[in-house]
């Protein structure tokens, strides 16, 4: 009788009650994995640790509680699931049982809208089908020419002996490249710069805030400031969409493709075009900048790796500009260095979802409606998967070793049907910026730097990476 009553009340509240009440009932009716706190306790110390050192804190919990643990904070419960088995379940075998739109990524919807990152099922599948031609190999090679031109222009502006912050510089270059590729080279420079400026200001409202975004609403809040920049950003996009509607199909920019894309007699609406454009910009430029910054921070502390990479670039290219074909197929050690950088600093460092169905994993029964997340950062540091996991060792990505890697062990861009659509685009951009810089300069880390990690919007060095340039 008591059990039936509990389930009746829970069913009513799960359909009509608040999210907090839903989560409390989950914790009452189901035994979620253990964690540093239990309902109804809220740990200020845990919240402080997650803000100041979220990645290190998650690794501590993994070591203490194992591959499944529950965080309870600010009225939310999040079950973290670590390891290849969890990655395969969430990303591949049962991916439709986990919602992106209703996970914590929903916090980004007021900014990026309903794009590939924040939609599910038919909406996502249709959009991916329409967007796919923008990332065909031939188009990516064409984008590579624009990337090289922008990278060379930026690198040539640097001088022997310059001391500068690499992450910020790379963000600026990557944003210009993204503007060229997304809006097109013919877009007036003032409009493209205004577009980039409003995007950066809007995105900065999320900088460093993960758990805090759940609290910040109302006048004067970060959400309020972000929406003002979104309005200005949307004005530019609406003007460009209206103009491109009058152009014939066949333009090279991704915006042109979005405007004229058609599948099964359907086209994107102006709002869908806007959301996909901003999502691609969000997913692209910041991840590239972070990857390049971490790459040089890593090889700068391992000069034998730096020297080996420099030698490969000199031997293959001989000082001339790289082509996309060469970067993908003829510089294997560069590929290994990029992959190892992405192992230690994966752009998609965690993947929040909402479980649509009850499921079992690691001996636990997780109910429908629970916030869950895989975590590539933690998986990539499991010693049973990667020997000496904190060491920067590109040789672990030699072809033979990659073939022997357990499925789900390496997921820097996700995996399966929802792997990041722009993965090869981002890798190409990171490789171009690396090669163009190393061909012209010897890059030396400014001594005494400590590289702490910022997790929002992507894993990046909180204080940047200070570099001294020496002309070769």
Secondary structure by P-SEA (a helix, b strand, c coil): caaaaaaaaaaaaaacccaaaaaaaaaaaccccccccccccccaaaaaaaaacaaaaaaaaaaacccbbbbbcccbbbbbbbcaaaaaaacccccccccccccccccccccccccccccccaaaaaaaaaacccccaaaaaaaaaaaaaaaaaaaaacccccccccaaaaaaaaaaaaaaaaccccccaaaaaaaaaaaaaaaacccccccccccccccccaaaaaaaaaaaaaaaaaaaaaaaaacccccccaaaaaaccccccccccaaaaaaaaaaaaaacaaaaaaaaaaaaaaaaacaaaaaaaaaaaaaacccccccccccccccaaaaaaaaaaaaacccccbbbbbbccccccccccccccbbbbbbaaaaaacccccccccccccccccaaaaaacccccccccccccccccaaaaaaaaaaaaaaaaaaccccccccbbbbbbbccccccccccbbbbbbcc
